[in-house]
Amino acid sequence: MKATSYAVLFLALSLGAVTGCRRESASTTGSKGRNTAKVEPADGAPKPGDKRINPTDGAEMVFVPGGEFQMGSDPKEIDELWAKTGWDADWKEFAADESPKHRVTVEGFWMYATEVTNDQYGKFLKATGHREPLFWKDDHFNDPKQPVVGVSWDDAQAYCKWAGARLPTEAEWEYAARGGDDRIFPWGDEYPPKTKCGNFADEFAKRQFPDGFNIKIDLGDRVVEATVKFTFIVPGYDDGYGLTAPVGSFPANPFGLFDIEGNVCEWCADWYDKYPGSTATSDLFGQKGRVLRGGSFGGNADGLRCANRNSDPPGGGSDGDGGLGFRCVPLPGGGP
C-alpha cells in the first residue's frame, strides 16, 4: 500500500503491505478531448438519480449515467495543487501512477449509494457461513450502520457473488467519484473543504485520540497490539468522527453517492498497473495487488483526490486494516 494514502496505516500488521494491479477495464481512446460527455438515456431506460433496492441485502442503489471523462491527473496539475495546498513535496511521488490523464468511456451502471454496512454484511455471513471480518466484534467498528472493515478483496468478491453484484472497475469508481465533471475532490476543487462533506483525518480525531488510538488485534495464532496516530490531518476541518462514521452521514455527491471519499478505502475489481502510455515504474505494478480507491477516515489529504490510486494484496484488509471496505455494482439481472 502506498505510504501516503493513510495518515493512519492500520499497520499491515506483520504481513507487510502492498502490491499492484491491472488498468481499468473501460475503453481508453486517447488523452485529449472534453472532460465529460453524458450518454442520453433511451425511453424507459434508467435516468440519473433513479434509485432501486437490492432485495438480497436491502442496499439502496443509484443509477450513474454513462459518459466520457478524463481519468487520472497530469504533472502540471499536481504541481499546481501542491503549490496551492502546501502539501509535503515528497508526497508527489505517490501521484506518478495517475499520469497520463487519458480519456475513458464508461457505460451507465447502478452502484450502491453507500459502502456495504455491517448490517448488510451480517446477512451475508448468516446466509453463507463466510468467515467473520477481523473487527467484527470490535465495538469501535461494529455498529450496524458503520461500513464493514477488515475485509479482503476475496471477502468482497464473495459478498458480491452472494448479492448478485460485482466490484466496480477502477474507471467506474473514478468516474462516479467525479460526479459528472473534472473536479479534484468529490466535494469540488476547494481545499480544505468549507463544509462537512466526509469523514477524514481531522481536528476531531486528533482531539479524541491525542496520544493515538490503541488497538489489539487477534490474528488467531497471535495477538498484535498497536498505536495508530493521526499524523496528517485536514487543517481546520472537523467532521465529528474519529473513526468510521455511519454511512450516509454526509451529503452525497452529484451522482447520489455517499462517502465516496473518506470513511473507508474501497476495493475495485482491477489489478493495479500503470496507465496506457505511462512511463511510471513501480514494484507494485502487475498482478500483485488489487486497486483501492478513496481515502479512509485516517487518510492523508492528497489521498482524498478523485484521481488518487492505491493497492493492496487480495488478502489485504483481513490482515488488520481497519480502513478497508467496499461498495458493489449489481450485475444485470442481479439486485434490481
Secondary structure, DSSP 8 states (H G I E B T S, - for coil): --GGG-SS----TTT-----B---SSEE--S-S-SEEE----TTS--TT-EEE-TTT--EEEEE--EEEEES--HHHHHHHHHHHT--GGGGGGGGGG-S-EEEEE--EEEESS--BHHHHHHHHHHH-----TTTT-TTT--TTSB--S--HHHHHHHHHHHTEE---HHHHHHHHHTTS--SBTTBS-SS-SS--S--S-HHHHHH-TT-EEEEEE-SS-EEEEEE---S--TT---S-SS---TT-S---TTS-SSSSSSSEEEEEEEB---TT-----TT-STT-EEEES--TT--GGGGSTT--EEE-TTTTTTT-TTEE---EE-TTS--
